[in-house]
Amino acid sequence: MGLFINSIFVFNHHFMKDLIAIEEWGFGTGRPFVIAGPCGAETREQVMKVAHQLARSGRVNLFRAGVWKPRTRPGVFEGAGTEALQWLTEMKQETGLPFTVEVATPAHTEQAVKAGADAIWIGARTTVNPFLVQEIAHSLEGADIPVLIKNPVNPDINLWVGAIERFSNAGLSKLAAIHRGFSSYENSSYRNKPTWEIPIELKRRYPQLPLICDPSHICGTTEPLAYISQFALDLNFDGLMLETHPDPENAWSDPDQQIRPDQLIGLLEGLVSRN
């Protein structure tokens, strides 16, 4: 931990001083703030089935689904694209759940905003590229939309801060950081090592910045999801981002880390938020 806490860093206190609290984004209050939905929007029926179950639970603030899926290798499901945005628009009309999608280019961003996305998130593979981040931030100048920024795949806190700073400098005040763990060549029981000292240090520097944990991508499997979710809340994280699918075994992407909606609701019911 000392490596990160004691590193030389020039604080820019100005760039996040006007952030709007996540409870004031218009997606409901309560703790934790929950973002949930399938890894990828595969079909209209799949999206609707998950959304209706989550909406009935009353525990989800924001519905998530991958529309464009950045994959390591070609030839696998890379998202349904623009068509899936229409499914999400219909889902919102039917269930009342606001939705968020991942964007990786200004073109994605323009299409998502035009389709009525209530928030967007920047993926870990995009956060590592300051050029792309700057282009997306520039395309959103003057917009009033929440932007959630995942940590970069490599454990570099300054790269993470820099991405957040670019959106703040573009005039966006509804920002949050998502901790999804970090890639490593070391043997680990996790898909992406949590390396908790990095998000802890981010929160120490910027306590007003909402911090959300993505246990699905940290774990890579469903067994430790409840433990990691509770651990994040005990560290004073503001919310959770979790993946859920009606038939995880046959999911088109990341089947091992998705749980059924009823299991997700049970997991959320078992969590304890402490002061």
C-alpha positions in Angstrom: 0.0 0.0 0.0 2.8 2.4 0.8 4.0 2.4 -2.8 0.8 4.2 -3.8 0.1 6.3 -0.7 3.7 7.6 -0.6 4.1 8.2 -4.3 4.6 11.8 -5.5 1.3 13.2 -6.8 0.2 16.7 -7.6 -3.4 17.0 -6.4 -5.8 18.9 -8.5 -8.4 19.7 -5.9 -10.3 21.9 -8.3 -11.3 19.3 -10.8 -13.7 17.3 -8.6 -14.9 20.0 -6.2 -18.3 20.4 -7.9 -19.3 16.7 -8.1 -22.9 15.9 -7.6 -23.6 13.2 -5.1 -24.9 9.9 -6.5 -28.0 10.2 -4.5 -28.9 13.3 -6.5 -28.6 11.7 -9.9 -32.3 10.9 -10.0 -32.0 7.1 -9.8 -33.2 6.7 -6.3 -31.5 6.8 -2.9 -30.5 4.2 -0.4 -27.3 2.3 0.2 -25.8 0.6 -1.7 -26.4 2.1 -5.1 -27.0 -0.9 -7.3 -26.2 -1.3 -11.0 -27.3 -4.7 -12.4 -28.1 -6.5 -15.6 -26.6 -9.0 -18.1 -23.0 -8.9 -19.3 -24.3 -8.4 -22.8 -27.7 -7.6 -24.3 -28.2 -10.8 -26.3 -31.8 -10.7 -27.3 -34.9 -8.5 -26.6 -36.5 -11.3 -24.7 -33.4 -11.8 -22.5 -33.2 -8.1 -21.7 -36.9 -7.9 -20.8 -36.9 -11.0 -18.6 -34.0 -9.8 -16.5 -35.3 -6.2 -16.3 -38.8 -7.2 -15.1 -37.4 -9.4 -12.3 -35.0 -6.6 -11.2 -37.7 -3.9 -11.4 -40.0 -6.0 -9.2 -37.4 -6.3 -6.5 -37.1 -2.6 -6.0 -33.4 -3.0 -5.2 -31.8 -1.9 -8.5 -31.1 1.8 -9.3 -29.7 1.4 -12.8 -29.9 -1.4 -15.4 -26.7 -2.3 -17.2 -26.1 -4.2 -20.4 -23.2 -4.5 -22.8 -24.2 -3.3 -26.3 -20.7 -3.1 -27.7 -18.5 -5.8 -26.2 -14.7 -5.3 -26.4 -13.3 -8.8 -26.6 -9.8 -10.1 -26.4 -10.1 -12.1 -29.7 -12.4 -11.8 -32.7 -15.0 -14.5 -33.6 -16.9 -14.3 -30.3 -20.0 -12.3 -29.3 -19.1 -8.7 -29.5 -22.5 -7.2 -28.7 -25.7 -6.7 -30.7 -24.8 -3.0 -31.3 -27.3 -0.3 -32.2 -30.2 -2.8 -32.3 -29.7 -3.5 -28.6 -30.1 0.2 -27.7 -33.7 -0.1 -29.0 -34.3 -3.1 -26.7 -33.1 -1.1 -23.8 -35.3 1.9 -24.7 -38.3 -0.4 -24.7 -37.2 -2.0 -21.5 -37.1 1.4 -19.8 -40.6 2.2 -21.1 -42.0 -1.1 -19.8 -40.2 -1.3 -16.4 -39.3 2.3 -15.6 -35.6 1.2 -15.0 -33.1 3.7 -16.2 -30.2 2.1 -18.1 -26.5 2.5 -18.7 -24.2 1.1 -21.5 -20.5 0.9 -22.1 -19.0 3.2 -24.7 -15.6 3.1 -26.2 -15.7 5.7 -29.0 -17.3 9.1 -29.6 -19.6 7.3 -32.1 -20.8 4.9 -29.4 -21.4 7.8 -27.1 -23.4 9.7 -29.6 -25.6 6.7 -30.4 -26.1 5.9 -26.7 -27.1 9.5 -25.8 -29.4 9.7 -28.8 -31.1 6.4 -27.7 -31.8 7.9 -24.3 -29.2 6.1 -22.2 -29.4 7.5 -18.6 -25.7 7.0 -17.9 -22.6 5.6 -19.7 -19.6 3.8 -18.5 -16.0 3.7 -19.7 -14.5 0.3 -19.7 -11.1 -0.7 -18.3 -9.7 -1.3 -21.8 -10.7 2.3 -22.8 -9.5 3.9 -19.6 -5.9 2.9 -20.4 -6.0 5.1 -23.6 -5.9 8.8 -22.8 -6.5 9.7 -26.4 -9.8 7.8 -26.6 -10.8 9.1 -23.2 -10.2 12.7 -24.2 -12.2 12.2 -27.4 -15.2 10.8 -25.5 -15.0 13.5 -22.9 -14.8 16.2 -25.7 -17.9 14.7 -27.3 -19.8 15.0 -24.0 -18.9 18.7 -23.3 -22.0 20.4 -22.0 -24.0 17.2 -21.5 -25.8 16.4 -18.3 -25.2 12.7 -18.1 -23.5 10.6 -15.5 -20.3 8.9 -16.5 -18.9 5.9 -14.7 -15.2 5.3 -15.2 -13.7 1.8 -14.6 -10.1 1.5 -13.4 -7.6 0.7 -16.1 -6.6 -2.9 -16.6 -3.2 -2.2 -15.1 -2.8 -1.1 -11.5 -2.0 2.6 -12.2 -3.9 5.0 -9.9 -2.8 8.1 -11.8 -4.1 6.8 -15.1 -7.4 6.2 -13.4 -7.4 9.7 -11.9 -6.4 11.2 -15.3 -9.4 9.6 -17.0 -11.8 11.0 -14.4 -10.1 14.3 -14.6 -10.7 14.6 -18.4 -14.4 14.2 -17.9 -14.4 16.7 -15.1 -12.5 19.2 -17.2 -15.2 18.7 -19.9 -17.7 20.1 -17.5 -19.3 16.9 -16.3 -20.3 16.8 -12.6 -22.0 13.4 -12.3 -19.0 11.2 -12.1 -18.2 7.9 -10.3 -15.3 5.5 -10.3 -15.9 1.7 -10.7 -13.3 -0.7 -9.2 -13.3 -3.9 -11.2 -9.9 -5.2 -10.2 -6.6 -5.4 -12.1 -5.0 -7.8 -14.6 -2.0 -9.8 -13.3 0.3 -12.6 -14.4 0.5 -13.8 -10.8 -1.6 -16.7 -9.7 -4.7 -15.5 -8.1 -8.1 -16.9 -7.0 -9.7 -13.8 -8.7 -10.2 -13.0 -12.3 -8.9 -9.5 -11.6 -6.9 -8.9 -8.4 -8.8 -6.4 -6.2 -5.6 -4.6 -5.0 -7.8 -2.8 -2.6 -5.2 -0.2 -1.7 -5.7 1.6 -5.0 -9.4 2.4 -4.7 -8.9 3.1 -1.0 -6.2 5.7 -2.0 -8.5 7.1 -4.7 -11.3 7.6 -2.1 -8.8 9.1 0.4 -7.7 11.7 -2.2 -11.2 12.4 -3.4 -13.8 11.5 -0.7 -16.6 13.3 -2.7 -16.1 10.9 -5.7 -18.6 8.1 -5.6 -16.9 4.7 -5.6 -18.6 1.6 -7.0 -17.3 -2.0 -6.8 -17.7 -4.5 -9.7 -17.5 -7.9 -7.9 -18.4 -9.8 -11.0 -15.2 -8.8 -12.8 -13.1 -9.1 -9.7 -14.3 -12.6 -8.9 -14.8 -14.2 -12.4 -17.0 -16.8 -10.7 -20.2 -16.5 -8.6 -19.1 -18.2 -5.4 -17.2 -15.2 -3.8 -19.6 -12.5 -5.1 -21.4 -12.0 -1.8 -18.1 -11.9 0.2 -16.6 -9.3 -2.2 -19.8 -7.3 -2.2 -19.9 -7.1 1.6 -16.2 -6.4 1.8 -16.6 -3.4 -0.5 -19.5 -2.0 1.6 -17.4 -2.5 4.7 -14.7 -0.3 3.0 -17.3 2.4 2.5 -17.9 1.9 -1.2 -21.1 3.7 -2.4 -22.4 1.0 -4.6 -22.1 -2.2 -6.5 -22.2 -3.3 -10.2 -23.3 -6.9 -10.7 -24.0 -9.1 -13.7 -27.1 -11.2 -13.9 -28.5 -13.5 -16.6 -31.7 -15.7 -16.7 -29.6 -18.7 -17.9 -26.0 -18.1 -17.0 -24.8 -21.5 -18.3 -25.8 -20.5 -21.8 -24.8 -16.8 -21.7 -23.0 -15.6 -24.8 -20.3 -13.9 -22.7 -18.8 -14.4 -19.2 -21.1 -17.2 -18.2 -19.1 -18.1 -15.1 -19.5 -14.7 -13.3 -23.2 -14.1 -13.9 -25.9 -15.2 -11.5 -29.7 -15.5 -12.0 -31.8 -12.5 -11.0 -33.4 -14.4 -8.1 -29.9 -15.2 -6.8 -28.8 -11.6 -7.2 -31.8 -10.3 -5.3 -31.0 -12.8 -2.5 -27.4 -11.6 -2.4 -28.5 -8.0 -2.1 -31.0 -8.8 0.7 -28.1 -10.4 2.7 -25.8 -7.4 2.6 -25.4 -5.1 5.5 -24.6 -1.4 5.1 -22.7 0.0 8.1 -22.0 3.5 9.2 
